[in-house]
Amino acid sequence: MLAAVAMFSFMDTTMKVLSSHYPATQVTAMRALSSLPLLCCYMLYRGAFRGIFRVRWGMHIFRSLLGIAMLTSFAYGLKALSLAEAYSIFFIAPSLITSLSVFILKEKVGTGQWVAIVVGLLGVLVVLRPEGTGFLTLGGLALLGSAACYAMAAITSRVLARTDSNESMMFWYLLLMAAGGLAMSASHWVPVRAEDGWVLLALALSGFLGQLAITRAFSSGKASVVAPFEYSALAWGVAIDWLLWHTLPDGYTLLGAGIIIASGIYLVRRESVHAESEHP
């Protein structure tokens, strides 16, 4: 999950760059189309195309629709907000995943995990400022919707992993998302500029590696344990904002980040102690 967050932070950087020149739906289509050839090569190498059509179609289509809504709304939000601000709002997703994992996946979540996630969310509110103005902008609302779609997609991935392979999940996710993104952006497609070739290459590599890592994370680990590692994205967002756009977080952002990181460390330590007690 840590590797996935790092890759997706680089991917989000390329999406923020592209969103200033292309519509949000086109950015979604380019994200899926750019990574699809790499995924096909990976699947050919692993011989993973066998049985690719024997999948749960309804779940795959639903997950891809969630992916389209998630990426499109996220790309829209990135037009107005910095990466650190966007990630701060998006951090609502882990708490949504944890709640959904209890009711849908029937996972057991301990009191310590609930406390750690609630404390982390309080840190997110500090980053957003006490008056919560970040929620009242169109970009902020778009990112809230993106977080909700992400949470549902993560739970859907967990359910699909019971019957379908990781490779088929990634393949149909990208293919259906590319088809949907193309259909939505066809009427207002903007010709791709030659100077954006390197940006699209970075988008392809980071998107492919991130998707590979996050699919593995949610298919092999409890959603309520894996999801809080999303908090590491804040460090990436702050660093990238400073390096590329020369912006630094203020005191509220640093305070909120400290609360979020502290809650994450507590959560990891608690889970580690619990695992050792079960397997001495």
N, C-alpha and C positions, 0 to 999 in steps of 0.2 A: 504493500500500500504506500509506503514511503517513496518507493521508486515511481509508482504511478503518479503520485502527487507532484513529484519533481518534473516528470515528463509533461504532465498536463499544465504545469505552470509555464513551461516553455511554449506549449501549444497555445495557451491562452494569450501569451504575448504576441504570437503571430496573428491570432484572431483579432486582437485589439488593433494591430497595425492594419490588417485587411479591412476591418470594419469602418475605417475612415475613408475608404475608397469604394466599397462594395456594399450592397444591401445585406441585411442580416440573414435573410434566407439563402442568398448566394454564398455567404461565408459558411453556412451550414453544409451546403452542397459541396463546396470545395474541400471542407474538412474531411468529409466522408470519401469523396472521390480520390483525394490525394493519398490516403492511407490504404485504399482497397488493393492496388497492385502489389504493395509490399505484403499484405496479408495473404493474397493468393499465392505468391512465391513461397511464403512460409508454410502454407498448407500443402502445397505441392511437395515441398521438401519432407514434410512429416507424413505424407500420404493420407492427409486428413479429409480429402474430398469424398471418401467412401461413406455412403450413408448420409450425405449432406442434405438430402431431401426428406429424410425420415426424422422430422422435427415437429415440435408443437407449434404449428403455424399461428394460431391465435395469439399465443403468448409472445412470439417473435414480432408479429405485427404491432401488438400493443406496446412492446418495449421500444420498437423503432419510432413509433409516433411520439412516445415520451422523449426519446432522444432528439427528435426534430424540434419539439417544443422547447426542450432544455437548452440546446445549443443556440437556437434562434433568439430566444429571450436573453441568453447570456451575452451573445454578441451585441445585441441592442444595448444592454446595460453597460458594456465596456466602452461604448462611445462617450459616455458622460462621466464615468467613474474611473478612478485609478484601480490597478490590480489589487492593492491592499484593501481599498474600500469594498471592491466587489467580493473579495474573499471573505471579508468580515460579515457581510450580509449572507453570503452563501453558507457560512458556518452553521446556519440553522438546520441544514440538511442532516448532519449526524444525529441530532436529537429526533428528527422525524423518522429516520431509519430505525433508530432504537425503539421508538414507540410502535412503528409498524411491525418490527420483528417480533414483538411480544404478541400482537393480536393476529398476525397473519402466519408467521413462521412458528409460533408457539415456543420461542426461545425464552430461556430464563435469564432475567437481568437482575443482578443483585442490587441491594440498596446503595452500596458504594459506587457502582457504575452510574446509577441514577444521579447521585449527588455530584459526582465528577462532571457529568454532562451538563447538569443544571448550572454548576459553577462556571463551566466553560461558556455557556450561553450568556451568563451575566457579564463575562468578559467581552463577548461580542457586543452587548448593549453599550458597554463603556466605549468600545471602539467607535460605535455609531453616534456617540455623544448622548448625554442624558436626555436631551429633548427629542432624540430619535428622528432628526430631520432627514437622515438618509432613507428612511422608509417612505417619505412623502413625495419623492421624485419619481418620474416615470422609469428612470433607470433603476432605482431601488426596487420598485414594484416588479419590474421585469426580472430582476435577480431573485426576488422572493419566489416568483413563479418558477424560475429555473431550478431553484433549490428543491421545491416540491416535486417537480418532474424527476429530478435526479434521485430523490429518495424512493419514489415509486419504481423507477427503473432498477435501482439497486436491489430492491426486494424481489422484483420480477426476475432478475438475474439469478438470485439465490434459489428461487423456485425452479427455474429452467435447468439449473445445474444438476438437479436430481435425475434428469432424464437425458439431457442433451450435452454434447461435448463443448469444451471451451471454444474450440475452433469454429464449430457451427454457430455458436452464439455470437462470436465476433463477426463472422462472415455475413450472416443475415442482418445483423445490426447495421453494419456499414452499408451493405448493398441497398437495403430498404430505406435507410436514412438518405443515401445519395439519390435514390429515385424520388423520394418525397421532396427533398430539397430542390432538385432540378425542376420538378413539376410546379413548385410554389414560386420559383424565381425565374421561370422561363419568360414570362411576359415583361420583366424589367431587368433582364440579364445585362450586366455591364461587361464589355470585353476585358479580358485579363491583360494587364500591362506586362510587358516583357521584364521590366525591372522588379516585378514581384515574384520572379521565378525562384529566387533563393528563399524567399519567405514561404512559398508553397512547399519547397523541399523540406524546410525545417518543420512546417506544419505536418507533412506526411510522416516524417520520422518520429517526431514527438508524439503525434496522435496514435501511430501504430504501436509504439513501445508502451505508451501509457495505457492503451486499451488492453494490450496483452497482460500487463501487470495487474490492472484493476479487476479484470475478469477472473484471473487466478486468485486474487485476494478474496473476493466475495464468494467464490465457489468453494474455497477450501477453509475459510474461517467464519466464525460467528459474525453476523452483520453488526451486532451491537458492540463487538470488540474491534473490528476492523475499521468501522466508520470514523471513530474519533481521531484517527491518524490524519484525517483531512486537515486538522489544525496546523500541520506543518506547512501548509500552503501559504500561510500568512508571512512566514519568514521569506519565502521565495518572492511573494508579491512585493514586499517592502524593498528587498534587494534589487529586483528588476526595475521597480519604479525609480529607484535612486540612480541606477546605472544608465537607463535609457531616457528617462523623462526628468531626471534631476529633482525629484520630489522626495521629501523625507516625512515620516510620520510625526505627528505632534505628541504631546504628553498623554492625551487620552488614548491614542492608538497604542503607545508603548505600554501604558498601564493595562489596557485590555488584553494586549498580547501576552503580558506576564501572567495574567489570571488564566488565560486559555492554556498556555504552556504548562502552568503548574497543575491544572486540572488533568491535562493529558498525561503528565508524568505520574500523577497519583493513580490514574486509571490503569496504566501499563503495569505499575508496580503491584497493584492489587490483583490484577489478572495473573501476573507471574507467580505471586504467592499462592493463589488459588490453584494454579496448575501444579505447582510443586507439592501441595498438600494432597492432590489426587494421585500423583505419580511420584512418590518419594524415591 
